[in-house]
């Protein structure tokens, strides 16, 4: 496995079984490649920072307008389905 292979597949394999053949190959490569170890550490830090960031809230008036809009749109969808007999 080359560094390019690791770069292309490391994100794809974050949610996979860590004992899959591809993940094992990545681990073997990482054990001997400081550059790829740095990429992995940077990726882990990015994920940690993202998870630690506060989730922005929606202000009350905006939330109410959004709910009203969704309700109106959904009412239109339901009416349209009734007209078509679905």
DSSP file (Angstrom, degrees, kcal/mol; ACC not computed):
  #  RESIDUE AA STRUCTURE BP1 BP2  ACC     N-H-->O    O-->H-N    N-H-->O    O-->H-N    TCO  KAPPA ALPHA  PHI   PSI    X-CA   Y-CA   Z-CA
    1    1 A X              0   0    0      0, 0.0     2,-0.2     0, 0.0     3,-0.0   0.000 360.0 360.0 360.0 136.7    0.0    0.0    0.0
    2    2 A X     >  -     0   0    0      1,-0.1     4,-2.1     0, 0.0     5,-0.1  -0.528 360.0-104.9-100.4 169.1    1.3    3.4   -0.9
    3    3 A X  H  > S+     0   0    0      1,-0.2     4,-2.9     2,-0.2     5,-0.2   0.901 122.8  55.3 -58.5 -41.1    0.8    6.8    0.8
    4    4 A X  H  > S+     0   0    0      1,-0.2     4,-2.4     2,-0.2    -1,-0.2   0.904 105.7  51.4 -61.0 -41.0   -1.6    7.7   -2.0
    5    5 A X  H  > S+     0   0    0      2,-0.2     4,-1.8     1,-0.2    -1,-0.2   0.922 111.0  48.4 -59.7 -44.0   -3.7    4.6   -1.3
    6    6 A X  H  X S+     0   0    0     -4,-2.1     4,-2.4     1,-0.2     3,-0.2   0.940 111.0  50.1 -62.5 -47.3   -3.8    5.6    2.3
    7    7 A X  H  < S+     0   0    0     -4,-2.9     4,-0.5     1,-0.2    -1,-0.2   0.896 113.6  46.3 -58.1 -40.9   -4.8    9.2    1.5
    8    8 A X  H  < S+     0   0    0     -4,-2.4     4,-0.3    -5,-0.2    -1,-0.2   0.797 124.5  29.7 -72.3 -28.4   -7.6    7.9   -0.8
    9    9 A X  H  X S+     0   0    0     -4,-1.8     4,-1.5    -3,-0.2    -2,-0.2   0.561  92.4  86.6-112.6 -10.1   -9.0    5.3    1.6
   10   10 A X  T  < S+     0   0    0     -4,-2.4     3,-0.2     1,-0.2     4,-0.2   0.914  97.4  41.3 -64.6 -42.2   -8.4    6.5    5.1
   11   11 A X  T >4 S+     0   0    0     -4,-0.5     3,-1.3     1,-0.2     4,-0.3   0.884 111.7  56.6 -70.7 -37.6  -11.6    8.6    5.3
   12   12 A X  T 34 S+     0   0    0     -4,-0.3     3,-0.3     1,-0.2    -1,-0.2   0.788 110.3  46.0 -61.6 -26.7  -13.6    5.9    3.5
   13   13 A X  T >< S+     0   0    0     -4,-1.5     3,-1.0    -3,-0.2    -1,-0.2   0.344  80.3  98.4-102.4   5.8  -12.6    3.4    6.2
   14   14 A X  T <  S+     0   0    0     -3,-1.3    -1,-0.2     1,-0.3    -2,-0.1   0.845  93.9  36.3 -62.8 -32.1  -13.2    5.5    9.3
   15   15 A X  T 3  S+     0   0    0     -4,-0.3    -1,-0.3    -3,-0.3     2,-0.1   0.300 101.8  97.5-104.6  10.0  -16.5    3.8    9.9
   16   16 A X  S <  S-     0   0    0     -3,-1.0     2,-0.2     1,-0.1    -3,-0.1  -0.428  91.3 -72.5 -93.5 170.3  -15.6    0.3    8.7
   17   17 A X    >   -     0   0    0      1,-0.2     3,-2.0    -2,-0.1     6,-0.3  -0.448  40.9-140.6 -59.6 122.8  -14.6   -2.7   10.6
   18   18 A X  T 3  S+     0   0    0      1,-0.3    -1,-0.2    -2,-0.2    -2,-0.0   0.583  98.9  56.9 -68.4  -8.2  -11.1   -2.0   11.9
   19   19 A X  T 3  S+     0   0    0      4,-0.1    -1,-0.3     5,-0.0    -2,-0.1   0.268  76.6 123.1-105.4  10.9  -10.1   -5.6   11.1
   20   20 A X  S <> S-     0   0    0     -3,-2.0     4,-2.5     1,-0.1     5,-0.2  -0.327  77.2-109.9 -65.9 156.3  -11.0   -5.6    7.5
   21   21 A X  H  > S+     0   0    0      1,-0.2     4,-2.1     2,-0.2     5,-0.2   0.894 119.2  50.5 -55.6 -41.6   -8.2   -6.5    5.1
   22   22 A X  H  > S+     0   0    0      1,-0.2     4,-2.1     2,-0.2    -1,-0.2   0.912 110.6  48.6 -64.5 -41.9   -8.0   -2.9    3.8
   23   23 A X  H  > S+     0   0    0     -6,-0.3     4,-2.6     1,-0.2    -1,-0.2   0.882 109.3  53.1 -65.8 -37.3   -7.8   -1.5    7.3
   24   24 A X  H  X S+     0   0    0     -4,-2.5     4,-2.3     2,-0.2    -1,-0.2   0.910 108.7  49.9 -63.3 -40.5   -5.1   -3.9    8.2
   25   25 A X  H  X S+     0   0    0     -4,-2.1     4,-2.3     2,-0.2    -2,-0.2   0.908 110.3  50.4 -63.7 -41.2   -3.1   -2.8    5.2
   26   26 A X  H  X S+     0   0    0     -4,-2.1     4,-3.0     1,-0.2    -2,-0.2   0.923 109.6  51.0 -62.0 -44.1   -3.5    0.8    6.2
   27   27 A X  H  X S+     0   0    0     -4,-2.6     4,-1.9     2,-0.2    -2,-0.2   0.905 109.4  50.2 -60.6 -42.2   -2.3    0.0    9.7
   28   28 A X  H  X S+     0   0    0     -4,-2.3     4,-0.6     2,-0.2    -1,-0.2   0.929 113.3  46.0 -61.9 -44.9    0.8   -1.7    8.4
   29   29 A X  H >X S+     0   0    0     -4,-2.3     3,-1.4     1,-0.2     4,-0.6   0.931 110.7  52.6 -63.4 -45.3    1.6    1.2    6.2
   30   30 A X  H >< S+     0   0    0     -4,-3.0     3,-0.8     1,-0.3    -1,-0.2   0.844  99.4  64.3 -60.4 -33.8    0.9    3.7    9.1
   31   31 A X  H 3< S+     0   0    0     -4,-1.9    -1,-0.3     1,-0.2    -2,-0.2   0.771 115.2  29.6 -62.2 -24.8    3.3    1.9   11.3
   32   32 A X  H << S+     0   0    0     -3,-1.4     2,-0.5    -4,-0.6    -1,-0.2   0.338 106.5  77.1-118.8   7.7    6.2    2.7    9.1
   33   33 A X    <X  -     0   0    0     -3,-0.8     4,-2.0    -4,-0.6     5,-0.2  -0.883  47.8-174.3-126.4 102.6    5.2    6.0    7.5
   34   34 A X  H  > S+     0   0    0     -2,-0.5     4,-2.1     1,-0.2    -1,-0.1   0.833  87.0  57.8 -62.1 -32.4    5.6    9.2    9.5
   35   35 A X  H  > S+     0   0    0      2,-0.2     4,-1.8     1,-0.2    -1,-0.2   0.942 109.8  42.7 -63.8 -46.4    3.9   11.3    6.8
   36   36 A X  H  > S+     0   0    0      1,-0.2     4,-2.5     2,-0.2    -1,-0.2   0.838 110.1  57.4 -69.5 -32.5    0.8    9.2    6.8
   37   37 A X  H  X S+     0   0    0     -4,-2.0     4,-2.5     2,-0.2    -1,-0.2   0.906 106.9  50.0 -61.4 -40.4    0.8    9.2   10.6
   38   38 A X  H  X S+     0   0    0     -4,-2.1     4,-2.4     2,-0.2    -2,-0.2   0.895 109.4  50.3 -64.4 -41.1    0.8   13.0   10.5
   39   39 A X  H  X S+     0   0    0     -4,-1.8     4,-2.5     2,-0.2    -2,-0.2   0.927 111.7  48.4 -62.3 -44.6   -2.2   13.0    8.1
   40   40 A X  H  X S+     0   0    0     -4,-2.5     4,-2.6     2,-0.2    -2,-0.2   0.921 111.5  49.0 -62.9 -44.3   -4.1   10.6   10.4
   41   41 A X  H  X S+     0   0    0     -4,-2.5     4,-2.4     1,-0.2    -1,-0.2   0.902 111.7  49.7 -62.7 -40.1   -3.3   12.7   13.5
   42   42 A X  H  X S+     0   0    0     -4,-2.4     4,-2.3     2,-0.2    -1,-0.2   0.908 111.1  49.4 -63.7 -41.9   -4.4   15.8   11.7
   43   43 A X  H  X S+     0   0    0     -4,-2.5     4,-2.3     2,-0.2    -2,-0.2   0.912 110.6  50.0 -63.3 -43.1   -7.6   14.1   10.6
   44   44 A X  H  X S+     0   0    0     -4,-2.6     4,-2.5     1,-0.2    -2,-0.2   0.909 110.8  49.5 -62.3 -42.4   -8.3   12.9   14.2
   45   45 A X  H  X S+     0   0    0     -4,-2.4     4,-2.8     2,-0.2    -1,-0.2   0.904 109.8  51.8 -63.0 -41.2   -7.8   16.4   15.5
   46   46 A X  H  X S+     0   0    0     -4,-2.3     4,-2.4     2,-0.2    -2,-0.2   0.925 111.3  46.6 -60.7 -45.6  -10.1   17.8   12.9
   47   47 A X  H  X S+     0   0    0     -4,-2.3     4,-2.5     2,-0.2    -2,-0.2   0.916 112.7  50.2 -63.7 -43.5  -12.8   15.3   13.9
   48   48 A X  H  X S+     0   0    0     -4,-2.5     4,-1.9     1,-0.2    -2,-0.2   0.911 111.2  48.5 -61.7 -43.1  -12.3   16.1   17.6
   49   49 A X  H  X S+     0   0    0     -4,-2.8     4,-1.2     2,-0.2    -1,-0.2   0.908 111.4  50.3 -64.2 -41.2  -12.6   19.8   17.0
   50   50 A X  H  < S+     0   0    0     -4,-2.4     3,-0.5     1,-0.2    -2,-0.2   0.924 111.6  47.7 -61.7 -44.6  -15.7   19.4   15.0
   51   51 A X  H  < S+     0   0    0     -4,-2.5    -1,-0.2     1,-0.2    -2,-0.2   0.830 112.4  49.8 -66.5 -31.2  -17.3   17.2   17.7
   52   52 A X  H  < S+     0   0    0     -4,-1.9    -1,-0.2    -5,-0.2    -2,-0.2   0.659  87.1 104.1 -82.7 -16.2  -16.3   19.7   20.4
   53   53 A X  S  < S-     0   0    0     -4,-1.2     2,-0.1    -3,-0.5    -3,-0.0  -0.410  80.7-108.8 -68.8 139.4  -17.7   22.7   18.6
   54   54 A X        -     0   0    0     -2,-0.1     2,-0.6     1,-0.1    -1,-0.1  -0.374  28.0-118.0 -67.4 146.1  -21.0   24.0   19.9
   55   55 A X        -     0   0    0     -3,-0.1    -1,-0.1    -2,-0.1     2,-0.1  -0.746  31.7-122.1 -83.9 122.5  -24.1   23.4   17.8
   56   56 A X        -     0   0    0     -2,-0.6     2,-0.2     1,-0.1    -1,-0.0  -0.391  25.4-136.1 -67.4 141.6  -25.6   26.7   16.9
   57   57 A X        -     0   0    0     -2,-0.1     2,-0.5     1,-0.0    -1,-0.1  -0.533  11.5-118.9 -92.6 162.8  -29.2   27.2   17.9
   58   58 A X        -     0   0    0     -2,-0.2     5,-0.1     2,-0.0    -1,-0.0  -0.900  35.5-113.2-100.7 125.2  -32.0   28.7   15.9
   59   59 A X     >  -     0   0    0     -2,-0.5     4,-2.6     1,-0.1     3,-0.3  -0.235  29.5-110.8 -56.8 146.4  -33.5   31.8   17.4
   60   60 A X  H  > S+     0   0    0      1,-0.2     4,-2.5     2,-0.2     5,-0.2   0.865 114.4  47.6 -47.1 -53.0  -37.1   31.4   18.6
   61   61 A X  H  > S+     0   0    0      1,-0.2     4,-2.3     2,-0.2    -1,-0.2   0.888 113.7  48.2 -62.2 -37.9  -38.8   33.6   16.0
   62   62 A X  H  > S+     0   0    0     -3,-0.3     4,-2.5     2,-0.2    -1,-0.2   0.910 110.5  52.2 -67.1 -41.2  -36.9   32.0   13.1
   63   63 A X  H  X S+     0   0    0     -4,-2.6     4,-2.5     1,-0.2    -2,-0.2   0.919 110.1  48.5 -60.0 -45.2  -37.8   28.5   14.5
   64   64 A X  H  X S+     0   0    0     -4,-2.5     4,-2.5     2,-0.2    -2,-0.2   0.920 111.5  49.1 -62.0 -45.1  -41.5   29.5   14.6
   65   65 A X  H  X S+     0   0    0     -4,-2.3     4,-2.5     1,-0.2    -1,-0.2   0.901 111.5  50.3 -62.5 -40.0  -41.4   30.8   11.1
   66   66 A X  H  X S+     0   0    0     -4,-2.5     4,-2.7     2,-0.2    -2,-0.2   0.926 110.7  48.1 -63.9 -45.3  -39.7   27.6    9.9
   67   67 A X  H  X S+     0   0    0     -4,-2.5     4,-2.4     2,-0.2    -2,-0.2   0.907 112.4  49.5 -62.4 -41.1  -42.2   25.4   11.6
   68   68 A X  H  X S+     0   0    0     -4,-2.5     4,-2.5     2,-0.2    -2,-0.2   0.915 111.7  48.5 -63.8 -43.0  -45.1   27.4   10.1
   69   69 A X  H  X S+     0   0    0     -4,-2.5     4,-2.6     2,-0.2    -2,-0.2   0.927 112.2  48.4 -62.3 -45.2  -43.6   27.2    6.6
   70   70 A X  H  X S+     0   0    0     -4,-2.7     4,-2.8     1,-0.2    -1,-0.2   0.894 111.0  51.2 -62.8 -39.5  -43.0   23.5    6.9
   71   71 A X  H  X S+     0   0    0     -4,-2.4     4,-2.4     2,-0.2    -2,-0.2   0.922 111.3  47.2 -64.1 -44.2  -46.6   23.0    8.2
   72   72 A X  H  X S+     0   0    0     -4,-2.5     4,-1.9     2,-0.2    -2,-0.2   0.922 114.4  47.1 -62.4 -44.1  -48.0   25.0    5.2
   73   73 A X  H  X S+     0   0    0     -4,-2.6     4,-2.0     1,-0.2    -2,-0.2   0.922 112.8  48.4 -64.6 -43.8  -45.8   23.1    2.7
   74   74 A X  H  X S+     0   0    0     -4,-2.8     4,-2.6     1,-0.2    -1,-0.2   0.876 108.4  54.7 -65.5 -36.7  -46.8   19.7    4.3
   75   75 A X  H  X S+     0   0    0     -4,-2.4     4,-2.4     1,-0.2    -1,-0.2   0.907 108.2  49.9 -61.6 -40.6  -50.5   20.7    4.2
   76   76 A X  H  X S+     0   0    0     -4,-1.9     4,-2.3     2,-0.2    -2,-0.2   0.878 110.1  50.0 -64.0 -39.3  -50.1   21.4    0.5
   77   77 A X  H  X S+     0   0    0     -4,-2.0     4,-2.2     2,-0.2    -2,-0.2   0.924 111.5  48.1 -65.6 -44.5  -48.4   18.0   -0.1
   78   78 A X  H  X S+     0   0    0     -4,-2.6     4,-2.1     1,-0.2    -2,-0.2   0.915 112.4  48.8 -63.3 -42.2  -51.2   16.2    1.8
   79   79 A X  H  X S+     0   0    0     -4,-2.4     4,-2.2     1,-0.2    -1,-0.2   0.909 110.8  50.9 -64.3 -41.4  -53.9   18.1   -0.2
   80   80 A X  H  X S+     0   0    0     -4,-2.3     4,-1.6     1,-0.2    -1,-0.2   0.891 110.0  49.7 -63.6 -39.9  -52.2   17.2   -3.5
   81   81 A X  H  X>S+     0   0    0     -4,-2.2     5,-2.9     2,-0.2     4,-0.7   0.886 109.0  52.2 -66.2 -39.1  -52.0   13.6   -2.6
   82   82 A X  H ><5S+     0   0    0     -4,-2.1     3,-0.8     1,-0.2    -2,-0.2   0.922 108.0  51.8 -63.0 -42.8  -55.7   13.5   -1.6
   83   83 A X  H 3<5S+     0   0    0     -4,-2.2    -1,-0.2     1,-0.3    -2,-0.2   0.864 113.0  44.5 -61.4 -36.8  -56.6   15.0   -5.0
   84   84 A X  H 3<5S-     0   0    0     -4,-1.6    -1,-0.3    -5,-0.2    -2,-0.2   0.532 114.8-117.7 -86.4  -5.3  -54.6   12.4   -6.8
   85   85 A X  T <<5       0   0    0     -3,-0.8    -3,-0.2    -4,-0.7    -2,-0.1   0.801 360.0 360.0  76.0  29.6  -56.0    9.6   -4.6
   86   86 A X      <       0   0    0     -5,-2.9    -4,-0.2    -6,-0.1    -5,-0.1   0.394 360.0 360.0-108.1 360.0  -52.7    8.6   -3.1
